[in-house]
Amino acid sequence: MPIQSFNPPVRTLMGPGPADVHPRVLAALGRPTIGHLDPAFVTMMDEVKDLLRGAFLTRNLLTMPVSAPGSAGMETCFVNLIEPGDKVVVCVNGVFGGRMVENVLRAGGEPIVVADPWGRAVDPNKLEEMLRAHPYAVIVAFVQAETSTGASSDVPTLVEIAHRHGCLTIVDAVTSLGGSELRVDDWGVDACYSGSQKCLSCTPGLSPVTFNERALAKVKGRATKVRSWFLDLNLVMGYWGPEQRRTYHHTAPVNALYGLHEALVMLHEEGLENAWARHRRNHLVLRAGLETLGLELPVPEAERLPQLNAVTVPAGVDDALVRARLLQQYNLEIGAGLGDLAGKVWRIGLMGYSSRPTNIILCIAALGTVLNDLGHRADTGAALARVQAALAG
Ligand SMILES: Cc1ncc(COP(=O)(O)O)c(C=O)c1O
């Protein structure tokens, strides 16, 4: 049989991302493609930049989506800000902090690691001690929302410590942007990157970044060339930059940017703080249901992310079998544990358009039913009643 058009199954995405894409975003993706230097497109690019400033809560002129996924936003920050030999303190409390270390090495820097247990926030005291021990460090990097564990770190405190020691800051906001409080200007974050596929309810493949004047000055004053042509902001700015005359750098993913534009319009319509509150509210509802099923959330309450819920796999339960049944029988995707947490936790995402009551009800009903089918007793009826009460409350 010849290969035919691909029609994906319709899933509910409650893993670590991508999250469900809003129908308005899917509709926007199908609009007619125009040239990436068409005046109409350039106007839309300006709107995307404005809307992104609203989402990051910044006035930074250099605020734009990198034409590639979150990993490219990460790399943009590291390759542009690090010069060979720079000492960079990286706080590692999960997979993505580990990737930052790799980025430092590949950019020619020297990483200094502040290690924290997986499933815990970055410890500000350890950062302070490390910076005292390494007075020549120039950058501090950390992840606000560690998607691999569900732990949230205290951005303003960590940034304040870094600045007191004369360092610039790189903050990973891939899972936090639009889902938890992030105030780039008020908190003094110097460079920050995110991803389109999480709390923005957009398709994967774009990475919003923002650089303040201090960070930009470091990029512009480099003694060496950026070790990536594609991600060199000195070049990318010719296309996305504030100047009115845009020059060709690469062919922008035109339709993907229509999608991001629509997602950001929706975030603006909802209101950023309302979006943060929705993620928090729905997290509490999900938590009520999970706890009534007898499941535990291993991250301490004060450090939990609302949009990514780590859940301990109960003893004797086959992690992979549960996930496979959820997918096959309920078209429901939840995430597996990564790295040190593989087989030990599930990761249940409530990000962006996925963060809504119907998804919570489906997840609790399906998870409870599958657990019982596999011989692990869980009171699905009571859990659904708790969810209903929490939603009503
Ligand atoms: C915290 C964090 N940083 C970076 C990334 C990388 O983003 P992407 O997979 O879009 O390249 C992810 C992806 O899940 C993430 O969760």
Ligand as a Chemical Component Dictionary entry (heavy atoms), coordinates in Angstrom:
data_LIG
# 
_chem_comp.id                   LIG 
_chem_comp.type                 NON-POLYMER 
_chem_comp.pdbx_formal_charge   0 
_chem_comp.three_letter_code    LIG 
# 
loop_
_chem_comp_atom.comp_id 
_chem_comp_atom.atom_id 
_chem_comp_atom.alt_atom_id 
_chem_comp_atom.type_symbol 
_chem_comp_atom.charge 
_chem_comp_atom.model_Cartn_x 
_chem_comp_atom.model_Cartn_y 
_chem_comp_atom.model_Cartn_z 
_chem_comp_atom.pdbx_ordinal 
LIG C1 C1 C 0 13.000 23.331 31.375 1  
LIG C2 C2 C 0 13.244 23.003 29.925 2  
LIG N1 N1 N 0 14.276 23.539 29.289 3  
LIG C3 C3 C 0 14.530 23.270 27.997 4  
LIG C4 C4 C 0 13.722 22.425 27.268 5  
LIG C5 C5 C 0 14.028 22.136 25.837 6  
LIG O1 O1 O 0 12.981 22.569 25.028 7  
LIG P1 P1 P 0 12.696 21.860 23.607 8  
LIG O2 O2 O 0 12.339 20.448 23.891 9  
LIG O3 O3 O 0 11.558 22.670 23.056 10 
LIG O4 O4 O 0 13.915 21.971 22.795 11 
LIG C6 C6 C 0 12.621 21.834 27.893 12 
LIG C7 C7 C 0 11.751 20.894 27.170 13 
LIG O5 O5 O 0 10.963 20.201 27.712 14 
LIG C8 C8 C 0 12.379 22.143 29.252 15 
LIG O6 O6 O 0 11.345 21.603 29.882 16 
# 
loop_
_chem_comp_bond.comp_id 
_chem_comp_bond.atom_id_1 
_chem_comp_bond.atom_id_2 
_chem_comp_bond.value_order 
_chem_comp_bond.pdbx_ordinal 
LIG C1 C2 SING 1  
LIG C2 N1 SING 2  
LIG C2 C8 DOUB 3  
LIG N1 C3 DOUB 4  
LIG C3 C4 SING 5  
LIG C4 C5 SING 6  
LIG C4 C6 DOUB 7  
LIG C5 O1 SING 8  
LIG O1 P1 SING 9  
LIG P1 O2 DOUB 10 
LIG P1 O3 SING 11 
LIG P1 O4 SING 12 
LIG C6 C7 SING 13 
LIG C6 C8 SING 14 
LIG C7 O5 DOUB 15 
LIG C8 O6 SING 16 
# 
